[in-house]
Amino acid sequence: MKHADSQSPDRQSPVSFVANVARLPQKGLPVQIEADAAQRAALAGEHELLSVENYRAEPPPAVRR
């Protein structure tokens, strides 16, 4: 793993998005995240991996709208 400062709260994740929290619905905002090639390469470098072939997250079916 990288030095402790790589986990600093000031560092931005290679996979992130902007959400206007002033306009979030009461029940939350289901989002789907899929990292592109550059984001996957940055994740791999950050965690000293050879590669990250796929990175996708989505809410469970019960939460999707």
C-alpha positions as CSV (number, residue, x, y, z in Angstrom):
1,M,0.0,0.0,0.0
2,K,1.0,3.6,-0.4
3,H,2.1,5.9,2.4
4,A,-0.6,7.0,4.9
5,D,-0.9,10.4,3.3
6,S,-2.4,8.7,0.2
7,Q,-5.4,8.0,2.4
8,S,-5.7,11.6,3.5
9,P,-9.3,12.9,3.6
10,D,-8.1,15.8,1.4
11,R,-7.3,13.4,-1.5
12,Q,-10.0,12.8,-4.1
13,S,-10.7,9.3,-5.2
14,P,-9.9,8.4,-8.8
15,V,-13.6,7.4,-9.0
16,S,-15.8,10.2,-7.8
17,F,-18.8,12.3,-8.8
18,V,-20.4,15.5,-7.8
19,A,-23.9,15.5,-6.2
20,N,-25.8,18.6,-5.2
21,V,-26.7,17.6,-1.6
22,A,-29.1,20.6,-1.3
23,R,-31.3,18.8,-3.8
24,L,-31.1,15.2,-2.6
25,P,-34.5,13.4,-2.4
26,Q,-35.7,12.4,1.1
27,K,-35.1,8.7,0.3
28,G,-31.7,9.3,-1.1
29,L,-30.3,9.2,-4.7
30,P,-29.5,5.8,-6.2
31,V,-26.4,6.2,-8.5
32,Q,-24.5,3.8,-10.7
33,I,-20.7,4.2,-10.9
34,E,-18.6,2.8,-13.6
35,A,-14.9,3.6,-13.8
36,D,-13.3,4.3,-17.2
37,A,-9.9,3.1,-18.2
38,A,-8.1,6.1,-16.8
39,Q,-9.9,5.8,-13.5
40,R,-9.2,2.1,-13.3
41,A,-5.5,2.7,-14.0
42,A,-5.4,5.4,-11.3
43,L,-7.0,3.0,-8.8
44,A,-4.5,0.2,-9.7
45,G,-1.6,2.6,-9.2
46,E,-3.0,3.9,-5.9
47,H,-3.2,0.4,-4.5
48,E,-0.1,-1.0,-6.2
49,L,-2.1,-3.5,-8.3
50,L,-1.1,-4.6,-11.8
51,S,-4.5,-3.6,-13.1
52,V,-8.2,-3.1,-12.3
53,E,-10.1,-4.7,-15.2
54,N,-13.6,-3.7,-14.1
55,Y,-15.1,-1.3,-11.5
56,R,-18.8,-0.9,-11.3
57,A,-21.2,-0.3,-8.5
58,E,-25.0,0.2,-8.6
59,P,-27.8,0.1,-6.0
60,P,-29.6,-3.2,-5.3
61,P,-32.8,-3.7,-7.4
62,A,-35.0,-2.8,-4.4
63,V,-33.5,0.7,-4.3
64,R,-33.4,1.5,-8.0
65,R,-36.0,3.9,-9.4
